């Protein structure tokens, strides 16, 4: 790396350190009670002269309620036993099922896990990914050192970005309790970041993604590339709209906790056990709040697991989950909709994201008649009226629908604008979509001489596609 080692000018330096890595033998220290004493975290010396200023800028924008110099207040970087503490399984704390990818088929996984909504960890499911070697810290820094990536959001929702060379410098030396977390969402928008999609593929045990019926520009956020320093993570939450999710780790390790959908929000979030002055970061939750939650609620079932490099975790929709990175960690995660959660997601979308639901329903009607009929049946059963079926100005009773949604009612619904994968079980057999759809539409237009004939041809193709007779239009 370039730059001189030493204190930087400008804002006070961010907190950080070059952490020792624990043994790969997974030997862990027993749980101990740490005295409540003030730990003095030493100042950090970054390698790049601009790193401190960039870190200060992003911290100040991302967490306006605290000073950047206070991010290491609890001194967790000096308490490594918090991350190496073993999981003690019992009748209350149970492990997630672990499967070996080479011992199961996609059909088996669908029947026994996806359809039954059972979370699990799949070992060896991504060994063939180029990302397993291309996403190492060293390789990634070579490829993307000058590319700005998202490390947070301001109070106004503005994305805060930092060049990767500064972020990795920060990650190697930081001593923050809850460090900045690189969480990149624009994998399709940025030409440099788009190259990441060439390094992995959606595991074949997750064949469906019916939200791809909503074109990319209108679809809610669903795919993230993540680089998380040790101690970073997310507090306990449920993913939006009841979508399922998978997360694959290429480097590092994560500690997960999950609770069943029926668990009380107040209980699993630790509202009853948090003490005055304690923070609500992921590291605080796993260190302080989770043990108290277990003691206070002995009947509560708690699922915990370590996800190592090469593992995929499946998290069903509406399951509570939280995670802390026990090591510097690189991962990719996606949310999706399939047969097992279509009803749940549709009901959530029609209520919480009206524009998205209307676009989704419009494309179901045009391209996926079976899904369209199911959605209509659920609406009739629940006596639910879509926006276009309600009187002008009439809003849902709970006011949950947002008028600030970015989705446009005029968004394209051509087959070529739909997602490139995950619709095979939703569309009529043989229907081309994604890049194939663009190619087919281009071939359809070529022999037509006039604009009028173009419209007629496309309309005929759409009609025949719904009838399963696509080949006539090619």
N, C-alpha and C positions, 0 to 999 in steps of 0.2 A: 504494500500500500504506500501511497505517496504521502508527503507531509511529514513534519517533525513531531516527535513525541514530546509532550509537555503541556503545561497549562495554556489555555487559549484566552485570548482577549475577548472583551465584549461581555455578554451576560454571564452570571455565575455558572460554572460548569455543571452539567447534569450529573446525577449520581450514578455510579456504575463500577464494575470490577471485572477482572478476568477470572471467571469462576473455575474452580477445579472440577474436573469430571469424575464422577464416582466410578467404581469398578464395574465392569460389565458382568460380573458374577451375580449382580442383583442382591448383594448382601446389604441388608438394611438395618439401621439402628433401631432399637426398641423405642417406643413412645416415652418421652420424658417430659416432665413439667419444667418449663423454662421460667426462671425467676423474672418478675416484672421489673426489669432495669432498663434504663435508657442506653441503647447501643449507639455509639458514635460511628457513623459511616464515613470512611475517608473520602476525600475528593478524588475525582477521576481525571486521568490524563488520557485524552483521546489521541489517536494517531493523526487524524486529519485536522488541520487548523480550523476548518469551518464546521466540524461536527457539533461542537458545543452550542454554537449559535443556532444551528438547524434544530437540534434537540430542544433547546429552550423555546424556540418559536412554536414548534408543534405541541409541546407540553402546555404552553400557555394558552394556545387555542383550543386544545382538546379538553382540558380540565380547568376551566376558568375559576372554579370554586376553591382551588388550592394553588399555592405557589409552586412553580417548577422545582424549587429547592426543597420542597416538602415531600417529594415522591418517595423518599427513602426513610420516612419518619419512623416506621416500625422496625427497621433494620433486619428485614427478612433475609437479605443477602448474607448476613452474618449468622444465620440459623439454618444451615443446610439440612439439618435433621427433619425439618418440616416437609421437604420434598422427598427425602429418602425413607421416611417413616413407612413401615409395612402396612398393608391393608389386613386387618384382622377379621377374617370371615367368621360368621356365626349364624345362628338361626335368624337373626335380624339382618345382618350384612351378608349378602349373597353375591357370588361372582356371576358375571354375564356368561352365557353359554359361549364356548369357543369351538369354531369349526375350522377344519382344514380344507382349503378350496379344492385341492386335488382329490378329496374324498366325497364331494357332493356334486350334484348336477344343478343347473339353474331351475329345473322343474322341482327338485327336492326342496330347494331353498324357498321357492315360491309357495309350495304347499305347507311347509312346516314353520316358516318364519314370516315371510311377507304377508301371507293371508291371515296368519294368526296374530300379527302385530307383536312379535317377540324380538326384543333387541338382542344383539349378539355381536361377537367379534369374529371375523373371518381371517384366518392366517394364510399367508402366501397367495393372496389374491391379486397382487400387483407386482410380483417379482419380475415380470416381463416388461414393465414400463421403462422407457428411457429415463423417466424422471428419477428412478431409483439411484442413478449415478449422475444425472445431469443437474439435479437440484441440490447437490451438496453446496455448502457455503462457498467453497473455493470456486467450483464450476459456475455457480450462479453469479458470483461476483464478477467473474470474467465476462459473462454474457450481458449483464444488466447494470453494471456499476454506475452508469450515467443516466439510468432511467428513473424518473420520479415515480414513487409508488405511494399508495394511500396508507397512512399510519394513524389516522383518526379523523374526527369530524368536529367542527366548531359548533358553538351553541346555535348558530344560525343554519347549520346543516351543510356548510361548505366543507369540501373534502380537503384534508391537510395532507400534503405530499412531501416526500423527502427522497432525494436521490439514494439509490440502494447502497452506494459506497459509504454514505454517511450512516445509514441505518445499520449496516452490518458492523461498522466501527462501534456504534452505540451498543449493539447487541452483545458484542464480545466483551465489553467492559462495564456495562451498566450494573448498578446496584439498587435499582428501584424495587419497591415492594410489588408494584403492578406495572411492569414496563409498557412502553409503547408497543403496539401489536400491529404488524403489517398485515392488513386485511384487504387485499385487492379485489375489487368487484368488476372492473372494466376490462375483463380479459378479451372481450371482442372489440372494444372501441379503440384501444391503443395498438398500433401496428407492432410495436416492440413486445408488448406484453402478450399479444395474441400468439406469439411463438410458443408460449407455455402449453397451449392446447395441443401442440404436436408431440408433447412428451408423455401424454397419458391418454387413456380412453375410459369411458364409463364401463365399470365391470359388468360382465355379461349376466351376472345374477340380478341385475337391476335393469330389465329389458324395457320397461315402460317409463314414459314421461309425457303424460297427456296434457301437461301445461304447454307443451310445444305447439299446441293448437293455437296458442296466442303468440303472435309474432314477437320477435325479440325485443323490439322497441317498446312494446306495451306490457311485456311480462314482468311481474314483480321480481326483485333480486332473487337469484337462485343458485349462483355459482361463485365460489370464493377461492382464491389462492392465499394461503396464510403462512407467514413466517413469524413465529412467536418465541421471544426470548424466554428463558427459564423464569418461572413465577408469573408469567402472563397467562391469561385465560378468560373465561366468561362465567359469570354467575348463573345460578340456576334459572332456567327459562323454558318456555315452549316455543317451537318454531312457528312462524306466522302461517295462518290459514290451515293448520293441521297437516301440513306437508310432511312426508317422510324425508329422511336425510341419510346420506352415507358420507363418511369422512375417511380418507386414506392418508396415512402418515408415511412419508418417504424417508425422513430423517428425524431422529429424536424420539421422545416418548411423551404420552399424555396420560393423566389420571382423570378418569371419568366417574361421575356419580349420576345415577338415574333413579327416578321415582315413577310409579305408575300414574296414569292420568287421573285416577280417582283421589290421589293424595291432595291434601289441603294446600292451597297456594301459600297461605300464611306460615304453615308449618315448614314446608320444604325450603322456603326462602329464608327461614331463620328469624322471622320478625319477632318471635316470642323469646328468643335466646340472645339476641344481640345486645350488648351492653353499651352504655353511654361512652362515647369517645372512640368506639371501635369502627373501623372502616368496613365497607361492604365489597371489597375486592375479592377476586377468586381465591387468592392465597389466604386471606383472612377466613373465608368460608370453609376451606378444607382444613385449616389449622384449628380454628376456634369454634365456628358455628356448627359444623357437621357433627363433631363429637357430642355437643350439647343437645342437638336435635335428636340424636340416637338415644341419649340417656332420658330425655324428657318424653319421648314417644316410643316406648319399647315395642309397641305393636306395629310401627311403621316399617315396611319393607324397603331396604336400601340396597341398590345394586351398584357395585363398584368394580372397576377393572382398570388395568394398565394396558394401553395401546402402544405397541412398539413399532418400529420401522418395518414396513411391509404388511401391517395389519389394516383391515378395513373395519370400521364400526358401523352397524346399522341402527339408527334411532327412529322408531316408528313415530308417526305424528301424534301430538298431544301428550307425549311422554316428557316429563320434566327432566332436564339434564343440565349439567354444568361440567366444566373441565378446567384443569390447570396444567400448564406445560411444565413437566418436571425437569426437562432439558430444553435447550434450544431446539426448536421443532419446526419442520416444514411439512405442510399438508395441503390437500385440496379437498373441498367439500361441495356437495350439490344437494339441493332439495328437489323432490320429484313427486309426481302423482301417478298412481297406477290403479289397478282393479281393487286393491285392498283398501285404499283410502279416498277413492274418487268421490263417494257420497259425502264424506266429512269435509273434504276440501271444497266441493261445490257449494255446500251449505254455508261454509265460512266466507267464500268469495262473494256469493250473491248478496251477503249482508254487509261485509266489511269493505269490499272493493267493487263497487257497482259497475264502474266503467270496464274493469277487467272482466267481470262476469258477463257483461253484455257482449264484449268482443269474443269471449270464449264460447258463449252460446251461439253467436252468429256463425263462427267457424265450425262448431259441431254440426249445426244445421246444414252447412254447405259441404262438409267433408267427412263427418263422422256421425251418420244418422242414428246409429245405435246409442251412442253417448248422448246425443241430443234428446232422444226419446226418454232416456233414464232421467236426465236433468228435468225435463218437463214433468215427468211422473212425480218426482220428489217435490217439485213446486206445487203441483195440484194437491198432493197429499198433505202438505204443510200449509196450504192456502196462501202461498207466497206469491206476490206479484212483482215482476221485474220492473225496472224503472219505466220502461216504455208502456207498461200495462197500468201504471198508477196515474191518477189525475195530475195535471201540471202543478208543480210546486209541492207535491206530497212527498214527504221524506219518511224513512223508516222510523219507527217509534222510538228506538233507542238512540237515534242519531249517530250510529256507528259509521255510517257511510261517509267517506271523506270527499269533499268537493275539490280538494287540492290534488287529487290523483293526477299523475302525469300522463296516463293513458289517453289516447285520442280516439274519439268515436269513429274517426275516418281512417284509422290505421288499416294498412293493407291486409287482406285476408287471402292472398293468392297462395297456392300450394308451395311455390318456390320460396315464400317468405316465412314458412313455418320451420320449426327446428329440424335439424338433420337426422335426428334419432329419437326413438322412443314411441313412435306412433304406429308401429306395425300391427299391434293388437287392437288399435282403435279405428283405423281406416279400412275401407273395403280392400280386399286382396288385390295386389297389383298396382295400387294407386301410388304415383310418384310424388314425393314432396322434398323439401329442402333443396339442395343443389340439383338433385335429379329432377325436381319439379320445375326449376328454372329452365333446365335443358329441354324438358318435354314441352313447356310452354313456348320456348323459342322455336322448336320444330313445328309446333302447331301453327304458329303465325306465318312461317316462311312461305307456304304456297298460296296464301290468301292475298288477293290483289287489292281489295278496297277496305277502308275502315269499317264499313257496314258488315262485310263478310267476316272480318276479324271478330267483331262483337258476337255475331251469330255463332261462329265456330267455337269460341270460348264458352258461350252460354251452353251450347250443346254438349261440350266436353264436361262441364260441371254437372249437368244433368245426368249424363251417362256414367260419370264417375260414381255418383251416388247409387246408381243401379248396378254397379260392379262391372260395367262394360267399357272400361277405360281404353282397352286396346283398339277400339274403333277409332279413337281420336288420335292415334299415333301414326 
